[in-house]
Amino acid sequence: MSIFRFNPLFRKRLKRFRQLKRAWWSLLLLLAMYLLTLGAELFCNTRPLAMRHEGRWYFPAFRFYPESAFLPDGSNTRPDYLQLARLGVFQHDFVLWAPVRNDPYRIVSKEEISGSLRETVRLFPEPRVAGLTLRQDLTLSKATGRESLLPPQTALSDCTGKHLGELWRLPADLQERLAPRWQGQAVDSLSVTLEPLEGTSLPPVELVFAASGTPRPQGRGTLRARALELLPPGTGKGMGTWQFPTGASLPSRNRKAFENLPGEIRQKIKEGRAAIAPGQESSSSWECQITTDRTYKLTVEREAARFPFRPLAGHWFGIDNAGRDVFARIFYGLRIALNFGMLLVAFSLAGGTFAGILQGYRGGLTDLACQRFIEIWSALPFLYVMILMGSIYGAGFMLLLVCYALFNWISISYYMRAETLRLRKQPFVEAARCIGLSGWTIAFRHILPNALVPLITLFPFSLVGAIGSLAALDYLGFGLPVPSPSLGELLSQAQGERAAWWLTLYPSLALFLVMLLGVFVGEGIRNAFDPRRQQRLQ
């Protein structure tokens, strides 16, 4: 025999809700997420769940033990179990750790991330540019900076009167394209690729003229060696920048391009990486020039050991600007957000239901007085009241809950008032009055069970709104006190740390997932409780 007996209408609605697969699976996922967060200490904790030390059992995740319980000269403060484990105190003991050895309040030491620092190597050629002054017949009248572009054996010391075509192969339409420039017309910048003549050692270049609008007997052009010709053969695209994990001899990406570098350049890179002292808290760099058949600039920069820090082994979602694990703060922050939403919605539904039934059933002067009170109460600025209460009593979970509950019941009361006004004229209410039942009995034992549809339908949407409101207050700095884990507080950090993409991505995904599941559940309940069945037009 079943303990709970549901009426046929409710069973029909429940069956209809289960047929909506998206809503049903969203409900299961949301419940599973809530249950996991309720047992957050079992899954994400720096204190062992159970351990046996020197013949005695300890349960640090659930009880406080001083450091003196494990070290003879220890203090009476809470011990750092991870540090004790690294020191070998529990080497011969049985220790049961949580799957994730982090908590939302532990500050990660910089020694833990020093092994994950990267070294960025950049190799790029020095610019090879020369300035040429050309007459209208394309003869050279002046050349500057030619030493950086042309090989030493090229004799251009006396370039007066030398035709540009004696050095490079000129396009057939070059004179035609330069004619408007000599005539003083307004022209845009011009870039022409010049290939070397056969049997010469000159590199391919680009001849660049700036925009002009005045007539000139001679033009000032710039020769620029094409960058592709400056790269060693076989390096491919992306050559020039590599990232080396600490202690690795090969980069994490573009290894083929690195291995194709000349041995002299690879040796210089090795010297540059060795020149940076390990264990520095701030980033440092080393640079030099390498001259082979051309000149390169080489820089080696080591990543700074500072917070916030990107995701790494043991800290999958990265570290925030205070050195705390982001995954642990999201995990515990979801528990606070879901608990806050559940409690707030429960108080709001209870207060709104009582006020709505009182107005709808009593009617008359009671209804009129309550409506005027609600209008005045809803006109109070909630954020100002929140700031005032926080400055007097201090920010806290209970203060947020009470302040939100004082304002959040108003919308619920409107729905319950309208539903009660509809039901109080029904025959079953008139029959209850005829047999002498009291007004409170009729309201809460007969009208309320038949008015639960708005409450059940609004519950998921109210939960989503409560979670979003808590995140918004935490983002603005008027929410939970520091250092409580919070999704909004992580997003507030991300605003000041634009480069720390993990502070934006993972809290946003967690908040989006919870709110999306809540909306799917709410839509499913609304469709399941809709008295109008879906009809197909024939």
JOKAWO-V638351 format. One record per backbone hydrogen bond with DSSP energy under -1.0 kcal/mol. NH is the residue of the N-H (numbers start at 1). CO is the residue of the C=O. Records with the same first field share a line. If there is no record, write none. Layout:
NH->CO + CO
//
This chain:
11->7
12->8
13->9
14->10
15->11
16->12
17->13
18->14
19->15
20->17
21->19
24->20
25->21
26->22
27->23
28->24
29->25
30->26
31->27
32->28
33->29
34->30
35->31
36->32
37->33
38->34
39->35
40->37
42->39
43->40
44->40
45->100
49->96
50->96
51->58
52->94
53->56
56->53
58->51
61->48
62->59
63->59
67->77
68->75
69->66
70->67
71->67
74->71
84->80
85->81
86->82
87->83
89->84
91->88
93->90
96->50
100->43
102->100
108->323
116->113
119->244
120->301
121->242
122->299
123->240
124->297
126->295
130->223
131->144
132->221
133->142
134->219
135->139
138->135
140->162
141->133
144->131
148->145
150->146
154->151
156->154
161->140
162->159
164->138
166->163
167->164
168->164
169->195
174->171
177->173
178->174
179->175
182->178
183->179
185->180
187->212
190->209
192->207
194->205
197->167
200->197
205->194
206->224
207->192
208->222
209->190
212->187
219->134
221->132
222->208
223->130
224->206
225->128
226->204
229->226
230->227
235->232
239->236
242->121
244->119
248->245
252->243
258->254
259->255
260->256
261->258
266->262
267->263
268->264
269->265
270->266
271->267
272->268
273->269
274->270
275->271
286->300
288->298
290->296
292->294
296->290
297->124
298->288
299->122
300->286
301->120
302->284
303->118
306->304
309->319
312->315
315->312
318->315
319->309
320->324
323->320
326->318
329->325
330->326
331->327
332->328
333->329
334->330
335->331
336->332
337->333
338->334
339->335
340->336
341->337
342->338
343->339
344->340
345->341
346->342
347->343
348->344
349->345
350->346
351->347
352->348
353->349
354->350
355->351
356->352
357->353
358->354
359->355
360->356
361->357
362->358
363->359
366->363
367->363
368->364
369->365
370->366
371->367
372->368
373->369
374->370
375->371
376->372
377->373
378->374
380->377
385->381
386->382
387->383
388->384
389->385
390->386
391->387
392->388
393->389
394->390
400->396
401->397
402->398
403->399
404->400
405->401
406->402
407->404
408->404
413->409
414->410
415->411
416->412
417->413
418->414
419->415
420->416
421->417
422->418
423->419
424->420
426->423
430->426
431->427
432->428
433->429
434->430
435->431
436->433
437->432
442->438
443->439
444->440
445->441
446->442
447->442
448->443
451->448
456->452
457->453
458->454
459->455
462->458
463->459
464->460
465->461
466->462
467->463
468->464
469->465
470->466
471->467
472->468
473->469
474->470
475->471
476->472
478->473
484->481
490->486
491->487
492->488
493->489
494->490
495->491
497->493
500->497
501->499
503->500
505->501
506->502
508->504
509->505
510->506
511->507
512->508
513->509
514->510
515->511
516->512
517->513
518->514
519->515
520->516
521->517
522->518
523->519
524->520
525->521
526->522
527->523
528->524
529->525
//
